[in-house]
Amino acid sequence: MSDSDIERTGKAVLDAAFHVHSVLGPGLLESVYEAALFVELKKRGLRVERQVPIAVSYESEQLEVGFRAELIVEKQVLVELKSVEAVTPLFQKITTNYIKLIPLKLGFLLNFNEVHLKDGLTRIVNSLEGKSFFPPSQPSRPSRDT
């Protein structure tokens, strides 16, 4: 997968997010925006997975923890959504950690509780290479909503 493919997917994610925000506006629960963005991305023909478990290991031991990526689009772009008064550095760090753990090169932290979604958009790029979260021999896990 090339950087241009990832950028193309990222642009499609943002276009869909802006559409969802223009339809629903700010002030709803995060879960509403997640469900709506999931629907919008699928309508646009993108492969999207919802609430994907994120594996964490410590000294070769798999930890039983409940990290989940809200949306992963085309196995290329992570989307974390918020509907909060302000995005904190902690939210940004969590999103950064997720793209490193999976690993993916691109992630978006989107705060839908902004009058203009562009003011709630944080783009996070992971320059580290790692083992793919999606082994080629194993099909991706189906979304719970597919």
C-alpha positions, 0 to 999 in steps of 0.5 A: 500500500502506497502513501498515495493510497493512504492519503486517498483513503484519508481524504475520503474519510475526511469528506465523509466526516464533514458530510456527517457533521454537516447533517447532524451538527455538534452536540450529540453523543460520540456513539451517534457520530461513530455509527453515522460515519460508519454508515457514510463510509460504507455508502461510499464503497469503503471497507470499514471495521468498527470497534476493532480490538487492539492487541497489547503485549508486555514482555512477550505476554499478551495482555487482556485489555479492552483497547478498541479502535473505533473505525479502521478504514481500508486497513489503512486509516484509524479514526477516533471520534470524540464529542467533547468540549475540548480535545486534550493532549491525552486524547492525542496521545491515545490515538498516537499509541493506537496507530503505533500498536496496530500499526498504521501510518495515518490516524485522525482524531475527530471532535464532532462537538465543534461548530466547524469540524475543521476546528476539531480535526487532528491528523496523526502520522506514524513514521514507524514501521512494524508488523502488520496488524492484518496478516495477509493469510488471515481475513480481517475480522468482520465488523460487528455491524456488517 
